[in-house]
Amino acid sequence: MFHCDLRASLAVAFGGWRRKRRIPLKTIARDLGVSIATVSSWESGRSFPGSQNFERVVELTGLPPCKLFCLKADECVPADCRLAMGKLLPKQG
């Protein structure tokens, strides 16, 4: 059975997005209102942003939240990832 590692998935997607655009960590940290160490910890998979910071990441990147959990952009988010996301993110509506 597939196990979803949300931290690792976000690290790959968010870090890849930033590096592809050649945006320095300090710029991302400033734009999100967090420390460079915080962004670095998200990109290394050591931690995961809280719901408010996750919303800021989504807004900054312009990526749909599911893309921040997909290691490959053309694949769907596995069901256990969606369940885990639901526990981490606030309900919409």
NUDRENGU-381991 format. One record per atom (N, C-alpha, C): residue in three letters; chain; atom name; y, x, z. Coordinates in nm, 4 decimals, padded with zeros to 6 digits. Atoms other than C-alpha are relative to their C-alpha. Layout:
NUDRENGU-381991
+------+------+------+----------+----------+----------+
! code ! unit ! site !        y !        x !        z !
+------+------+------+----------+----------+----------+
!  ALA !    A !   CA !        Y !        X !        Z !
...
+------+------+------+----------+----------+----------+
END
This chain:
NUDRENGU-381991
+------+------+------+----------+----------+----------+
! code ! unit ! site !        y !        x !        z !
+------+------+------+----------+----------+----------+
!  MET !    A !    N ! -00.1184 !  00.0828 !  00.0000 !
!  MET !    A !   CA !  00.0000 !  00.0000 !  00.0000 !
!  MET !    A !    C !  00.1247 !  00.0872 !  00.0000 !
!  PHE !    A !    N ! -00.1268 ! -00.0708 !  00.0111 !
!  PHE !    A !   CA !  00.3512 !  00.1173 ! -00.0836 !
!  PHE !    A !    C !  00.0781 ! -00.0117 !  00.1300 !
!  HIS !    A !    N ! -00.0879 !  00.0024 ! -00.1169 !
!  HIS !    A !   CA !  00.5729 !  00.2138 !  00.2085 !
!  HIS !    A !    C !  00.1404 !  00.0355 ! -00.0457 !
!  CYS !    A !    N ! -00.1381 ! -00.0213 !  00.0416 !
!  CYS !    A !   CA !  00.9469 !  00.1872 !  00.1547 !
!  CYS !    A !    C !  00.0732 !  00.0853 !  00.1026 !
!  ASP !    A !    N ! -00.0829 ! -00.0851 ! -00.0849 !
!  ASP !    A !   CA !  01.1563 !  00.4684 !  00.2975 !
!  ASP !    A !    C !  00.1445 ! -00.0199 ! -00.0443 !
!  LEU !    A !    N ! -00.1359 !  00.0342 !  00.0392 !
!  LEU !    A !   CA !  01.5072 !  00.3245 !  00.2818 !
!  LEU !    A !    C !  00.0932 !  00.1191 !  00.0037 !
!  ARG !    A !    N ! -00.0868 ! -00.1174 ! -00.0084 !
!  ARG !    A !   CA !  01.6719 !  00.6454 !  00.3931 !
!  ARG !    A !    C ! -00.0197 !  00.0911 ! -00.1203 !
!  ALA !    A !    N !  00.0284 ! -00.0885 !  00.1126 !
!  ALA !    A !   CA !  01.4988 !  00.8505 !  00.1246 !
!  ALA !    A !    C !  00.0488 ! -00.0609 ! -00.1312 !
!  SER !    A !    N ! -00.0442 !  00.0658 !  00.1229 !
!  SER !    A !   CA !  01.5725 !  00.5943 ! -00.1463 !
!  SER !    A !    C !  00.1513 !  00.0054 ! -00.0138 !
!  LEU !    A !    N ! -00.1461 ! -00.0069 !  00.0037 !
!  LEU !    A !   CA !  01.9412 !  00.5775 ! -00.0550 !
!  LEU !    A !    C !  00.0453 !  00.1432 ! -00.0252 !
!  ALA !    A !    N ! -00.0369 ! -00.1405 !  00.0176 !
!  ALA !    A !   CA !  01.9575 !  00.9573 ! -00.0349 !
!  ALA !    A !    C ! -00.0065 !  00.0398 ! -00.1477 !
!  VAL !    A !    N !  00.0164 ! -00.0341 !  00.1412 !
!  VAL !    A !   CA !  01.8282 !  00.9920 ! -00.3908 !
!  VAL !    A !    C !  00.1034 ! -00.0732 ! -00.0862 !
!  ALA !    A !    N ! -00.0893 !  00.0795 !  00.0848 !
!  ALA !    A !   CA !  02.0354 !  00.7091 ! -00.5406 !
!  ALA !    A !    C !  00.1471 !  00.0345 !  00.0225 !
!  PHE !    A !    N ! -00.1409 ! -00.0246 ! -00.0315 !
!  PHE !    A !   CA !  02.3668 !  00.7710 ! -00.3614 !
!  PHE !    A !    C !  00.0369 !  00.1458 ! -00.0287 !
!  GLY !    A !    N ! -00.0254 ! -00.1419 !  00.0269 !
!  GLY !    A !   CA !  02.3438 !  01.1496 ! -00.3727 !
!  GLY !    A !    C !  00.0019 !  00.0289 ! -00.1491 !
!  GLY !    A !    N !  00.0036 ! -00.0185 !  00.1456 !
!  GLY !    A !   CA !  02.2499 !  01.1359 ! -00.7400 !
!  GLY !    A !    C !  00.1247 ! -00.0552 ! -00.0673 !
!  TRP !    A !    N ! -00.1221 !  00.0605 !  00.0538 !
!  TRP !    A !   CA !  02.5415 !  00.9043 ! -00.8144 !
!  TRP !    A !    C !  00.1186 !  00.0934 !  00.0207 !
!  ARG !    A !    N ! -00.1132 ! -00.0881 ! -00.0311 !
!  ARG !    A !   CA !  02.7870 !  01.1395 ! -00.6425 !
!  ARG !    A !    C ! -00.0057 !  00.1296 ! -00.0791 !
!  ARG !    A !    N !  00.0128 ! -00.1276 !  00.0710 !
!  ARG !    A !   CA !  02.6514 !  01.4595 ! -00.7963 !
!  ARG !    A !    C !  00.0203 ! -00.0173 ! -00.1501 !
!  LYS !    A !    N ! -00.0169 !  00.0247 !  00.1436 !
!  LYS !    A !   CA !  02.6389 !  01.3095 ! -01.1462 !
!  LYS !    A !    C !  00.1483 ! -00.0086 ! -00.0365 !
!  ARG !    A !    N ! -00.1439 !  00.0145 !  00.0227 !
!  ARG !    A !   CA !  03.0103 !  01.2323 ! -01.1150 !
!  ARG !    A !    C !  00.0805 !  00.1185 !  00.0520 !
!  ARG !    A !    N ! -00.0614 ! -00.1218 ! -00.0540 !
!  ARG !    A !   CA !  03.0821 !  01.5676 ! -00.9483 !
!  ARG !    A !    C !  00.1131 ! -00.0306 !  00.0987 !
!  ILE !    A !    N ! -00.0966 !  00.0379 ! -00.1027 !
!  ILE !    A !   CA !  03.2638 !  01.4044 ! -00.6596 !
!  ILE !    A !    C ! -00.0344 !  00.0777 !  00.1267 !
!  PRO !    A !    N !  00.0274 ! -00.0770 ! -00.1215 !
!  PRO !    A !   CA !  03.2975 !  01.6344 ! -00.3565 !
!  PRO !    A !    C ! -00.0307 ! -00.0908 !  00.1199 !
!  LEU !    A !    N !  00.0318 !  00.0744 ! -00.1221 !
!  LEU !    A !   CA !  03.1521 !  01.5200 ! -00.0233 !
!  LEU !    A !    C !  00.1263 ! -00.0410 !  00.0743 !
!  LYS !    A !    N ! -00.1209 !  00.0304 ! -00.0759 !
!  LYS !    A !   CA !  03.4974 !  01.5383 !  00.1340 !
!  LYS !    A !    C !  00.0763 ! -00.1172 ! -00.0605 !
!  THR !    A !    N ! -00.0661 !  00.1132 !  00.0653 !
!  THR !    A !   CA !  03.6341 !  01.2917 ! -00.1239 !
!  THR !    A !    C ! -00.0709 ! -00.1298 !  00.0341 !
!  ILE !    A !    N !  00.0783 !  00.1193 ! -00.0347 !
!  ILE !    A !   CA !  03.3525 !  01.0437 ! -00.0615 !
!  ILE !    A !    C !  00.0250 ! -00.0371 !  00.1457 !
!  ALA !    A !    N ! -00.0212 !  00.0257 ! -00.1429 !
!  ALA !    A !   CA !  03.3943 !  01.0807 !  00.3154 !
!  ALA !    A !    C !  00.1385 ! -00.0614 !  00.0228 !
!  ARG !    A !    N ! -00.1358 !  00.0537 ! -00.0146 !
!  ARG !    A !   CA !  03.7690 !  01.0206 !  00.2892 !
!  ARG !    A !    C !  00.0070 ! -00.1432 ! -00.0511 !
!  ASP !    A !    N ! -00.0057 !  00.1335 !  00.0605 !
!  ASP !    A !   CA !  03.7255 !  00.7199 !  00.0594 !
!  ASP !    A !    C ! -00.0746 ! -00.1045 !  00.0831 !
!  LEU !    A !    N !  00.0784 !  00.0923 ! -00.0815 !
!  LEU !    A !   CA !  03.4659 !  00.5654 !  00.2933 !
!  LEU !    A !    C !  00.0481 ! -00.0061 !  00.1450 !
!  GLY !    A !    N ! -00.0499 ! -00.0009 ! -00.1370 !
!  GLY !    A !   CA !  03.6528 !  00.6525 !  00.6126 !
!  GLY !    A !    C ! -00.1009 !  00.0507 !  00.1015 !
!  VAL !    A !    N !  00.1002 ! -00.0596 ! -00.0885 !
!  VAL !    A !   CA !  03.3665 !  00.8558 !  00.7585 !
!  VAL !    A !    C !  00.0097 !  00.1523 ! -00.0103 !
!  SER !    A !    N ! -00.0020 ! -00.1461 !  00.0040 !
!  SER !    A !   CA !  03.3034 !  01.2240 !  00.8262 !
!  SER !    A !    C ! -00.0874 !  00.0537 ! -00.1141 !
!  ILE !    A !    N !  00.0826 ! -00.0679 !  00.1004 !
!  ILE !    A !   CA !  03.1609 !  01.4694 !  00.5754 !
!  ILE !    A !    C ! -00.1437 !  00.0084 !  00.0514 !
!  ALA !    A !    N !  00.1342 ! -00.0094 ! -00.0595 !
!  ALA !    A !   CA !  02.8665 !  01.5133 !  00.8158 !
!  ALA !    A !    C ! -00.0759 ! -00.1314 ! -00.0151 !
!  THR !    A !    N !  00.0645 !  00.1312 !  00.0146 !
!  THR !    A !   CA !  02.7975 !  01.1390 !  00.7971 !
!  THR !    A !    C ! -00.0521 ! -00.0187 ! -00.1422 !
!  VAL !    A !    N !  00.0429 !  00.0137 !  00.1398 !
!  VAL !    A !   CA !  02.7855 !  01.1363 !  00.4166 !
!  VAL !    A !    C ! -00.1160 !  00.0946 ! -00.0278 !
!  SER !    A !    N !  00.1068 ! -00.0976 !  00.0189 !
!  SER !    A !   CA !  02.5727 !  01.4500 !  00.4198 !
!  SER !    A !    C ! -00.1309 ! -00.0491 !  00.0608 !
!  SER !    A !    N !  00.1207 !  00.0509 ! -00.0647 !
!  SER !    A !   CA !  02.3298 !  01.2860 !  00.6607 !
!  SER !    A !    C ! -00.0627 ! -00.1151 ! -00.0780 !
!  TRP !    A !    N !  00.0533 !  00.1071 !  00.0867 !
!  TRP !    A !   CA !  02.2963 !  00.9810 !  00.4315 !
!  TRP !    A !    C ! -00.0692 !  00.0611 ! -00.1208 !
!  GLU !    A !    N !  00.0551 ! -00.0605 !  00.1215 !
!  GLU !    A !   CA !  02.2371 !  01.2028 !  00.1282 !
!  GLU !    A !    C ! -00.1248 !  00.0826 !  00.0261 !
!  SER !    A !    N !  00.1197 ! -00.0785 ! -00.0319 !
!  SER !    A !   CA !  01.9758 !  01.4101 !  00.3078 !
!  SER !    A !    C ! -00.1131 ! -00.0894 !  00.0511 !
!  GLY !    A !    N !  00.1011 !  00.0921 ! -00.0495 !
!  GLY !    A !   CA !  01.7916 !  01.1002 !  00.4306 !
!  GLY !    A !    C ! -00.0194 !  00.0061 !  00.1501 !
!  ARG !    A !    N !  00.0120 ! -00.0076 ! -00.1466 !
!  ARG !    A !   CA !  01.8490 !  01.1837 !  00.7992 !
!  ARG !    A !    C !  00.0468 ! -00.1275 !  00.0675 !
!  SER !    A !    N ! -00.0476 !  00.1256 ! -00.0583 !
!  SER !    A !   CA !  02.0337 !  00.8571 !  00.8584 !
!  SER !    A !    C !  00.0308 ! -00.0992 ! -00.1108 !
!  PHE !    A !    N ! -00.0281 !  00.1090 !  00.0930 !
!  PHE !    A !   CA !  02.1223 !  00.5273 !  00.6958 !
!  PHE !    A !    C !  00.1295 ! -00.0669 !  00.0452 !
!  PRO !    A !    N ! -00.1251 !  00.0635 ! -00.0416 !
!  PRO !    A !   CA !  02.4660 !  00.3644 !  00.6897 !
!  PRO !    A !    C ! -00.0231 ! -00.1370 !  00.0620 !
!  GLY !    A !    N !  00.0021 !  00.1340 ! -00.0562 !
!  GLY !    A !   CA !  02.5236 !  00.0599 !  00.9057 !
!  GLY !    A !    C !  00.0462 ! -00.0992 ! -00.1052 !
!  SER !    A !    N ! -00.0297 !  00.1023 !  00.1011 !
!  SER !    A !   CA !  02.5918 ! -00.2692 !  00.7300 !
!  SER !    A !    C !  00.1419 !  00.0106 ! -00.0545 !
!  GLN !    A !    N ! -00.1384 ! -00.0101 !  00.0478 !
!  GLN !    A !   CA !  02.9704 ! -00.2210 !  00.7124 !
!  GLN !    A !    C !  00.0162 !  00.1210 ! -00.0925 !
!  ASN !    A !    N ! -00.0085 ! -00.1175 !  00.0863 !
!  ASN !    A !   CA !  02.9399 !  00.1317 !  00.5722 !
!  ASN !    A !    C ! -00.0818 ! -00.0168 ! -00.1266 !
!  PHE !    A !    N !  00.0786 !  00.0239 !  00.1208 !
!  PHE !    A !   CA !  02.6658 !  00.0214 !  00.3359 !
!  PHE !    A !    C !  00.0807 ! -00.0838 ! -00.0997 !
!  GLU !    A !    N ! -00.0846 !  00.0816 !  00.0874 !
!  GLU !    A !   CA !  02.9012 ! -00.2441 !  00.1983 !
!  GLU !    A !    C !  00.1081 !  00.0854 ! -00.0660 !
!  ARG !    A !    N ! -00.1006 ! -00.0909 !  00.0566 !
!  ARG !    A !   CA !  03.1642 !  00.0280 !  00.1506 !
!  ARG !    A !    C ! -00.0607 !  00.0880 ! -00.1090 !
!  VAL !    A !    N !  00.0691 ! -00.0819 !  00.1008 !
!  VAL !    A !   CA !  02.9116 !  00.2446 ! -00.0363 !
!  VAL !    A !    C ! -00.0198 ! -00.0813 ! -00.1278 !
!  VAL !    A !    N !  00.0212 !  00.0877 !  00.1158 !
!  VAL !    A !   CA !  02.8270 ! -00.0485 ! -00.2648 !
!  VAL !    A !    C !  00.1313 ! -00.0178 ! -00.0758 !
!  GLU !    A !    N ! -00.1308 !  00.0201 !  00.0633 !
!  GLU !    A !   CA !  03.1965 ! -00.1127 ! -00.3306 !
!  GLU !    A !    C !  00.0474 !  00.1275 ! -00.0702 !
!  LEU !    A !    N ! -00.0436 ! -00.1277 !  00.0572 !
!  LEU !    A !   CA !  03.2731 !  00.2560 ! -00.3923 !
!  LEU !    A !    C ! -00.0769 !  00.0351 ! -00.1264 !
!  THR !    A !    N !  00.0825 ! -00.0403 !  00.1142 !
!  THR !    A !   CA !  02.9814 !  00.3170 ! -00.6278 !
!  THR !    A !    C !  00.0023 ! -00.1020 ! -00.1132 !
!  GLY !    A !    N !  00.0065 !  00.1048 !  00.1013 !
!  GLY !    A !   CA !  03.0021 ! -00.0157 ! -00.8072 !
!  GLY !    A !    C ! -00.1434 ! -00.0346 ! -00.0367 !
!  LEU !    A !    N !  00.1415 !  00.0269 !  00.0263 !
!  LEU !    A !   CA !  02.6210 ! -00.0242 ! -00.7950 !
!  LEU !    A !    C ! -00.0442 ! -00.1230 !  00.0769 !
!  PRO !    A !    N !  00.0571 !  00.1099 ! -00.0782 !
!  PRO !    A !   CA !  02.4346 ! -00.3407 ! -00.6988 !
!  PRO !    A !    C ! -00.0823 !  00.0601 !  00.1141 !
!  PRO !    A !    N !  00.0748 ! -00.0563 ! -00.1135 !
!  PRO !    A !   CA !  02.2757 ! -00.2909 ! -00.3562 !
!  PRO !    A !    C ! -00.1429 !  00.0395 ! -00.0345 !
!  CYS !    A !    N !  00.1398 ! -00.0334 !  00.0315 !
!  CYS !    A !   CA !  01.9247 ! -00.2959 ! -00.5047 !
!  CYS !    A !    C ! -00.0112 !  00.1345 ! -00.0700 !
!  LYS !    A !    N !  00.0060 ! -00.1285 !  00.0701 !
!  LYS !    A !   CA !  02.0087 !  00.0070 ! -00.7210 !
!  LYS !    A !    C !  00.0075 !  00.1169 !  00.0974 !
!  LEU !    A !    N ! -00.0056 ! -00.1058 ! -00.1004 !
!  LEU !    A !   CA !  02.0785 !  00.2067 ! -00.4065 !
!  LEU !    A !    C ! -00.1342 !  00.0181 !  00.0697 !
!  PHE !    A !    N !  00.1330 ! -00.0105 ! -00.0578 !
!  PHE !    A !   CA !  01.7160 !  00.1466 ! -00.3087 !
!  PHE !    A !    C ! -00.1050 !  00.0327 ! -00.1050 !
!  CYS !    A !    N !  00.0947 ! -00.0281 !  00.1082 !
!  CYS !    A !   CA !  01.5573 !  00.2163 ! -00.6461 !
!  CYS !    A !    C !  00.0061 !  00.1476 ! -00.0346 !
!  LEU !    A !    N !  00.0040 ! -00.1392 !  00.0413 !
!  LEU !    A !   CA !  01.4452 !  00.5673 ! -00.7217 !
!  LEU !    A !    C !  00.0105 !  00.0118 ! -00.1515 !
!  LYS !    A !    N ! -00.0129 !  00.0048 !  00.1458 !
!  LYS !    A !   CA !  01.4270 !  00.4689 ! -01.0894 !
!  LYS !    A !    C !  00.0756 ! -00.1270 ! -00.0328 !
!  ALA !    A !    N ! -00.0903 !  00.1130 !  00.0240 !
!  ALA !    A !   CA !  01.7000 !  00.2425 ! -01.2219 !
!  ALA !    A !    C ! -00.0674 ! -00.1176 ! -00.0692 !
!  ASP !    A !    N !  00.0620 !  00.1096 !  00.0742 !
!  ASP !    A !   CA !  01.4610 !  00.0402 ! -01.4399 !
!  ASP !    A !    C ! -00.1122 ! -00.0681 !  00.0781 !
!  GLU !    A !    N !  00.1049 !  00.0613 ! -00.0804 !
!  GLU !    A !   CA !  01.2226 ! -00.0512 ! -01.1568 !
!  GLU !    A !    C !  00.0598 ! -00.0953 !  00.1020 !
!  CYS !    A !    N ! -00.0431 !  00.0964 ! -00.1011 !
!  CYS !    A !   CA !  01.2525 ! -00.3452 ! -00.9228 !
!  CYS !    A !    C ! -00.0214 !  00.0578 !  00.1396 !
!  VAL !    A !    N !  00.0182 ! -00.0403 ! -00.1391 !
!  VAL !    A !   CA !  01.2828 ! -00.3029 ! -00.5498 !
!  VAL !    A !    C ! -00.1281 ! -00.0640 !  00.0520 !
!  PRO !    A !    N !  00.1241 !  00.0568 ! -00.0539 !
!  PRO !    A !   CA !  00.9377 ! -00.3435 ! -00.3917 !
!  PRO !    A !    C !  00.0276 ! -00.0997 !  00.1124 !
!  ALA !    A !    N ! -00.0181 !  00.1075 ! -00.0972 !
!  ALA !    A !   CA !  00.8934 ! -00.6433 ! -00.1628 !
!  ALA !    A !    C !  00.0263 !  00.0520 !  00.1403 !
!  ASP !    A !    N ! -00.0232 ! -00.0474 ! -00.1366 !
!  ASP !    A !   CA !  00.8721 ! -00.4373 !  00.1562 !
!  ASP !    A !    C !  00.1374 !  00.0652 !  00.0135 !
!  CYS !    A !    N ! -00.1377 ! -00.0501 ! -00.0038 !
!  CYS !    A !   CA !  01.2037 ! -00.2712 !  00.0640 !
!  CYS !    A !    C !  00.0970 ! -00.1156 !  00.0188 !
!  ARG !    A !    N ! -00.0879 !  00.1164 ! -00.0152 !
!  ARG !    A !   CA !  01.3639 ! -00.6134 !  00.0276 !
!  ARG !    A !    C ! -00.0049 ! -00.0522 !  00.1428 !
!  LEU !    A !    N !  00.0125 !  00.0446 ! -00.1385 !
!  LEU !    A !   CA !  01.2271 ! -00.7101 !  00.3685 !
!  LEU !    A !    C !  00.0752 !  00.0939 !  00.0933 !
!  ALA !    A !    N ! -00.0694 ! -00.0977 ! -00.0836 !
!  ALA !    A !   CA !  01.3582 ! -00.3902 !  00.5236 !
!  ALA !    A !    C !  00.1510 ! -00.0107 ! -00.0181 !
!  MET !    A !    N ! -00.1428 !  00.0172 !  00.0267 !
!  MET !    A !   CA !  01.6959 ! -00.4391 !  00.3557 !
!  MET !    A !    C !  00.0534 ! -00.1203 !  00.0755 !
!  GLY !    A !    N ! -00.0426 !  00.1208 ! -00.0697 !
!  GLY !    A !   CA !  01.7156 ! -00.7869 !  00.5044 !
!  GLY !    A !    C !  00.0207 !  00.0222 !  00.1486 !
!  LYS !    A !    N ! -00.0147 ! -00.0308 ! -00.1422 !
!  LYS !    A !   CA !  01.6762 ! -00.6413 !  00.8512 !
!  LYS !    A !    C !  00.1236 !  00.0860 !  00.0252 !
!  LEU !    A !    N ! -00.1115 ! -00.0909 ! -00.0173 !
!  LEU !    A !   CA !  01.9526 ! -00.3855 !  00.7929 !
!  LEU !    A !    C !  00.1339 ! -00.0606 ! -00.0398 !
!  LEU !    A !    N ! -00.1254 !  00.0507 !  00.0560 !
!  LEU !    A !   CA !  02.2108 ! -00.5850 !  00.6003 !
!  LEU !    A !    C !  00.0291 ! -00.1397 !  00.0495 !
!  PRO !    A !    N ! -00.0355 !  00.1363 ! -00.0462 !
!  PRO !    A !   CA !  02.4046 ! -00.8941 !  00.7069 !
!  PRO !    A !    C ! -00.0386 ! -00.1048 ! -00.1037 !
!  LYS !    A !    N !  00.0330 !  00.1108 !  00.0893 !
!  LYS !    A !   CA !  02.3068 ! -01.2271 !  00.5616 !
!  LYS !    A !    C !  00.1229 ! -00.0391 ! -00.0814 !
!  GLN !    A !    N ! -00.1078 !  00.0452 !  00.0890 !
!  GLN !    A !   CA !  02.5153 ! -01.3436 !  00.2653 !
!  GLN !    A !    C !  00.0055 ! -00.1523 !  00.0048 !
!  GLY !    A !    N ! -00.0065 !  00.1443 !  00.0095 !
!  GLY !    A !   CA !  02.6486 ! -01.6938 !  00.2465 !
!  GLY !    A !    C !  00.0944 ! -00.0670 !  00.0891 !
+------+------+------+----------+----------+----------+
END
